[in-house]
Amino acid sequence: MGNNYLEMKERHRHAINNFPISFAFNREQLQDGMKKLGLSPDETDKVVSVGGGGFIRKNDIEAFVQLNVDMAKEFLDLIEKDTTGKGFICEMFEYELANHEYCITYDIEPTLRALGLSVKDIENNPILQKGLAIAKSKLLAGEP
């Protein structure tokens, strides 16, 4: 059986990679990105930053917002469908706890930030609590 959380992340990565978006951290990358978006390097008035060095054409803003709304909805729907905390919720916590070196730091904040969750979200949701507890226990026990 696959990891539903990783499968979702891969779908989201694929969707972003297939969206007309460019990233630039210097003038040369900006010029290349503008060309990639079908614009001349001097048409910077036709693009908008989406953070992290990314930029899109202004006429793609609505589609980009919708893509992000759809991805957030899928994430929340998958959390909601896991009524035990032993499926998707546990998988997401396992992945992000390991990714943020919880077994070394014992700091949950980076994991929660990566998931867009807060301590209050966990405190107010017994299923999230259960999934987190299972994931922590598996990670600290060295289980795959």
N, C-alpha and C positions, 0 to 999 in steps of 0.2 A: 504494500500500500504506500502511496506517495505522501508527501508532506503538502497538505493543502495550502499552508501559509507560503511555502516556497513557490508553489505553483502560481498562487495569486501574485506574488512579487514578480515572478517571471512574466506573467501577462501584463502587469503594469509597466515593467521595464520595456517590454516589446512595444506597448502602446506609445510610450514616451519616445522611444527610439524611432518610431515610424511617424511621429508628428513632425511637421516642418518647424524645427527648432534648431538653433545653433548656439554654440558656446564660444566665448572669446575672453582671453585674458591679456591680449596685447593687440596692437593695431593690425598686424598681419592676420591674426585669427579673426578679427572683426571683418576685415575685407573679404576673407575667404567665406565667412559665415553669411555675409550679405549676398555674395554670389550664389551660395547654396540655397538661399531663400528666394532667388530670382530677382535680386535687387542690385543696383549699382552701389559701390562703396560709399557714395555721397548721399544716398537716400536714407540716412539714419533717422529722418523724421517719420519714416514709415515702419519703424520697429519699436518694440517696447521690451523692457527688461522683465524677466520672470524670476530673477534672483539667481544666485550662484553662478553668475557669468552667462546665464542663458538669456536668449532673446528670441522673440517671434515677431512676425509681421503683425501690425496693429489690426489688420482685418481678420486675423486668426484668434483674437482674444476670446471671443465667445466660445469657439470650439475648444480652446485650451481650458477655459474655465469648466466647460461641460465635461471634458475628459477627466479633470481632477475631481469634479463632483461625482461622476460615475465610479471612479476608483475608490473614493471614500465610501460611497454607498455600498459597493461590493464588500469592502473590508468590514463595515458595520453589520451588514447582512450575514456574513460568515460568522462573526462573533455571536450574533443573535441566534443563529441556527444551532450553535453548539450549546445545548441545554445542560450538559454535564461538566463542561470545562476540560474534558479529557481529549477532545479532538482538536479543532482549529485553535482554540484558545491556548491549550497546552503547547501546541506546535509553535505558535507565534512567540510565546514566552520562552520556550526552549531556545529557539533560534536567536532571538534578540538578547537574551541573557548571556548566551555563549559569545555572541558577536560583540558584546560590550564588556566581556571579561568579568562577569559577575563572580565567578569562582575565585577570582583574585582580589577584587575590590569590595565585594559584598555591597555594592552601591546599586540600588535599583533605579535611580533617577535616569541614567542614560538609556536604559531599556524602555522606561515609560515615555521618555521624550521621543524615542524612535517610533514608538507606537501611537503617539499622540494621546496618551493617557496620563492621568494624574493619580496621585495617591488617593485622592477622594473618589475617583472613578473606581478604584479597586476596593476601597472601604465600603462603597455603596452597592457593590455587586458581588454576591456570594459565589457566583459561577466564575467570575474573573479571579476571585480569591483562591478558589479551588484549583483552577488551571495554573495559576502562578505557583501555588504551593507544590503541586505535582512537578512542574517544570524545574523549580529550584531543587527539589529533592533528587530528581533524576540527574541534574547537572552536577550537583555536589557529590553524588554517588558515582559519578563517572560513567553513567549509562549513556549509550548512544541515542 
